Structure formats: structure tokens, C-alpha cells
């Protein structure tokens, strides 16, 4: 039995609402933690989205924040990998 109505869909939240920002911050920490745990992790955007069960908008916001911070890098082949600062 799937309870889709119980799922909070970030697309339905105002982009700059406090709840949406906390949700993005939460997922930034989750994704960052996985890349710290597995520095060789190399995923496409779609794989990131499926791996953590994120919708497209939330996935994009999380990845862009981590890329902008220099924590993740986007490869020419479309993959996302840990940046040089990850140890």
C-alpha cells in the first residue's frame, strides 16, 4: 500500500519558504555525508535523484548548492563527483 498523499513534495512548497530551505539543508547534509563516506562516488543527476528518492527540483537545488560550495564537481560526462577538498 502506497501512501502518496503523506509525502511532502518539495515542488508544492514555495521555493524560498522556511520549510523548503530546511528540507534543502537537510538533504545537502545527507548527500554530503555519503560523498564523505564514499569519496569515489560518481553519479549522474538521475542516479542522485533515484538513490536518495528526491524529486527533480530538490535534487537540482541540493546538487547546485554543493557544486557552488566546491564540495562537488560536475564532470564533462555529466557525472557529479566529490571535489578535491574531500578527504
N, C-alpha and C positions, 0 to 999 in steps of 0.2 A: 504494500500500500504506500503510495507516494503522497506526501502532504505538501504539494507545491505552494499552497496558499500560506504556509507557515514560513516560507523562505523570504528573507528580505532581499529584494532585488535592487542593487545599487542604482540601476538606471532610473528607478522610480523616485529616488531621493534627489533633492535639489543638489546640484554639483558642489556648491560651497556650504552646504548645511553642516552644522557641527557633527551630526551623526555620520554623514558621508565622509567627513575628514577623519573622524576616529576610525572608521572602517578602513579607509586607505592606510592610515598609520599602522593599524593592526596587521594588515596584510603585508605592508612593507617589512615589518619586523619578522613575520613568518618566512617570507621569501628570502630575506637577507640571512636569516638563521640557517636555512637549507644550503645556501651558497657558501656560508662559512663552514658548515659541516662537510660539504662535498664541493671543494673548490674547483674540481674539474667538470662540474655540471655544465652541460652545453645543451640548451633547449631553444626551440623556436617559440615565437609568441603563442602559437596554438598549443604547443606542448605545455607551456607555462599555464595557460588558461585551463587546460584539461587536468593537469597534475594537481592544481590547487582548487579546482572547481569554481573558478572565477568567471564572471561574465566579461564580455569584451571591454566594456568601459572601465571597469575596475582593474582588469588586467593591464590595460594601457596606462592608467594612472600610476599603478604600482611600478611598472617597468620604467616609465619615464622618470619617475622620482628617483629610482635607484641609478638610472643611467646619468641623470643630471648631477647626482651627487658623486659620480665617478666610481660607484661601487660595482656597477655592472657596465659591460661594454657590448655594443651590438656589432657582430661580425659582418663582413661584406656578404656572407652567405645567408644572412637573416637569422642567425642564432644569437642568443644572449648568453654571455659568459661572465664570470667574475672578472673584475678589473685587477690591475697589478697590485693594488693595495691590500687585497685579501690574502691573509696568511693562515 
